[in-house]
C-alpha cells in the first residue's frame, strides 16, 4: 500500500492514499489495486501507522483547499 499510494504531508503527519488515478496507473503495469480504492493511511513522521480509513473523496488532499486558520473558508 505505502509503495503505490500518493503521499501528502499534512498537519505533522504523512498521509498515503490510493485513489482512482493510482488504480488506473498501476493496472497498466499489471498491479490490481481496485480493492484498495479510497484507502488512506495516516502515519507519524517516523512512519508509524496511526490510523487507516476509506474515503473516496480526495478533495481535502489538494493543496489550497479547506479552511483557514480561524475556521473561515479560504478565498
C-alpha positions as CSV (number, residue, x, y, z in Angstrom):
1,X,0.0,0.0,0.0
2,X,2.6,2.5,1.0
3,X,4.6,1.8,-2.2
4,X,1.7,2.6,-4.5
5,X,-0.2,5.5,-2.9
6,X,0.2,9.2,-3.3
7,X,1.9,10.9,-0.4
8,X,0.6,14.1,1.3
9,X,2.4,15.8,4.2
10,X,-0.2,17.4,6.4
11,X,-0.6,18.6,10.0
12,X,2.6,16.8,11.2
13,X,1.7,13.5,9.6
14,X,2.2,11.6,6.4
15,X,-0.9,10.5,4.5
16,X,-0.7,7.7,1.9
17,X,-3.8,7.4,-0.3
18,X,-4.8,5.2,-3.2
19,X,-7.5,6.7,-5.5
20,X,-8.9,6.1,-8.9
21,X,-5.8,7.6,-10.6
22,X,-3.4,5.2,-8.8
23,X,-5.7,2.2,-9.5
24,X,-5.7,3.1,-13.2
25,X,-1.9,3.8,-13.4
26,X,-0.8,0.5,-11.7
27,X,-3.4,-1.6,-13.6
28,X,-1.5,-0.8,-16.8
29,X,1.6,-2.4,-15.1
30,X,-0.4,-5.4,-14.0
31,X,-1.0,-4.5,-10.4
32,X,-4.6,-4.8,-9.2
33,X,-5.3,-2.1,-6.5
34,X,-9.0,-1.9,-7.1
35,X,-9.8,-3.4,-3.7
36,X,-7.8,-0.5,-2.1
37,X,-9.5,2.3,-3.9
38,X,-10.2,5.1,-1.4
39,X,-8.0,3.7,1.4
40,X,-6.0,6.3,3.2
41,X,-3.2,5.6,5.8
42,X,-2.2,8.2,8.3
43,X,1.4,7.8,9.6
44,X,3.5,9.7,12.0
45,X,6.7,11.3,10.6
46,X,8.6,8.2,11.6
47,X,6.2,6.1,9.5
48,X,4.3,4.5,12.4
49,X,0.7,3.9,11.3
50,X,-1.7,6.0,13.3
51,X,-5.0,5.1,11.5
52,X,-6.4,3.6,8.3
53,X,-9.7,4.5,6.8
54,X,-11.6,4.6,3.4
55,X,-12.7,7.9,1.9
56,X,-13.0,8.2,-1.8
57,X,-13.3,12.0,-1.6
58,X,-9.8,13.3,-2.2
59,X,-10.8,16.9,-2.3
60,X,-9.3,17.7,1.1
61,X,-5.9,16.4,-0.1
62,X,-5.5,19.1,-2.7
63,X,-3.3,22.0,-1.6
64,X,-5.0,25.3,-1.0
65,X,-8.4,23.9,-0.2
66,X,-10.0,23.7,3.2
67,X,-10.5,26.1,6.0
68,X,-8.2,28.9,7.0
69,X,-6.7,29.5,10.4
70,X,-9.9,30.8,12.0
71,X,-12.4,28.3,10.5
72,X,-13.4,30.5,7.6
73,X,-13.2,29.1,4.1
74,X,-10.1,30.3,2.2
75,X,-10.5,32.5,-0.8
